[in-house]
Amino acid sequence: MPPKAKFTKDEILNTALNITREQGIDAVTARELGARLGSSPRPIFTIFKSMDEVKDFVILKAKELYGQYVEEGLKNKLAFRGVGIAYIRFAIEEPRLFQLLFMTAADSRNISAVLPLIDEHYDKILKSVQEPYHLDKAAAEKIYQHLWTYTHGIAAMFATGLCSYTMEQLEERLTEVFQGLLLFEKKKNS
């Protein structure tokens, strides 16, 4: 019979998530987890097979948290801009989690292949630009890709401490870029 777990799965994962928030995913080690829980590392392995499994669950928790930001952004009157602001807010408020999800090495596929893979909310976000502005899918994807590149740049600067725009400045910049892209697509298709 395996030994009884000293800690719950959630206690271990919340501790691992807090370590990630403070120091990044590489700081999540069995020794550090055990120390934070006031124990040896051994009890961790009564619930998890390996530290890789713990880290995989931390990534899932980070994605869930990011998903809450996206859902909040989609509730805005201008949903597409709301999602962009939410993405940047996530980078500001959770810089280590943002880095974990959106600033780790990826393969060399182009952005049209990468966006749906890194953001499971891709289809919802795409609809938020396609439907209200009566765009075909190709035009909506092009705008989304351009604006994501711009927004990701700003978010990455916030996550690494290189940026300090106010929310008003962010909204203004995202609106201007979006309007320019929208105007270009509409003009091209008329």
Helices and strands as residue ranges (DSSP letters): H 9-23, G 25-27, H 30-37, G 42-46, H 51-74, H 79-93, H 95-102, H 111-118, H 122-130, H 137-159, H 167-188
